[in-house]
Amino acid sequence: MKRICVFCGSNQGNDTRFVDEAIKLGQILAQKNIALVYGGANVGLMGILADAVLNNGGSVTGVIPESLVDKEIVHTKLTKLEITKSMHSRKQLMFELSEAFIALPGGLGTLDELFEVLTWAQLGFHKKPCGILNIGGFYDNLLSHFEVLVDKGLMRAEHKGMILVSNQVEDLLSSFLEYKPPTLEKWVNKLQPSHHNTH
């Protein structure tokens, strides 16, 4: 695995474990010669993660839309910087550049990015592993809600199983190497409206 995309907050949050684990993830990616793909900012957990990779001799590609470059939050010392026209094209390029995805703690933007790659995986658009680094139980409530989705018949258990979760960086990366996407029937076809014979 050569390139992993990490979604994380443009704030660093108020739990010091978030910063500690972002630094640890950056160090491990660099040690394993896995390049980081991320959102290109120099602020929050995003900047801390990128700096950790760079400080340990690793490679970082930032992908950022023009509108955020103009706000001067762009990281200027990255290995490579890709500037896109929009948030949509940013997410698409981050997806294309990466072989797997990790969500660290973050806000709405992080959840948006995570849900998009999970949705695409569920639809069979890709077979790349998607993981959550559940630092200090940050994602416990979200994981519980996934159980609700399955319980209420709005998500298949097999699709919930595609979401790899650990609170340890090394364990999560190991699960990526072992990941096998579920082989399901073309369940999307079942979503088509049925045409009842009214005669």
Number of C-alpha atoms within 10 A of each C-alpha: 13 13 19 24 24 28 26 28 23 21 14 20 15 8 11 9 13 23 19 14 20 28 20 18 24 25 22 19 25 21 13 11 16 18 22 27 27 28 28 26 24 21 17 16 26 26 23 20 28 32 22 21 27 20 14 14 14 22 20 28 21 26 25 27 20 16 13 16 15 9 8 11 15 23 19 13 13 18 13 13 19 15 18 19 11 14 15 10 15 21 20 15 17 24 21 10 17 19 19 22 26 23 21 27 26 21 14 10 13 20 17 13 19 21 13 15 21 23 14 13 20 22 14 16 11 15 17 21 24 26 23 24 26 20 20 13 13 17 19 12 10 12 17 10 12 19 17 13 15 15 12 10 10 11 15 16 14 14 18 16 11 20 15 19 20 16 16 15 21 14 13 19 23 10 16 20 11 9 15 12 17 14 8 10 8 10 11 10 8 9 8 8 7 7 6 6 5 4 3
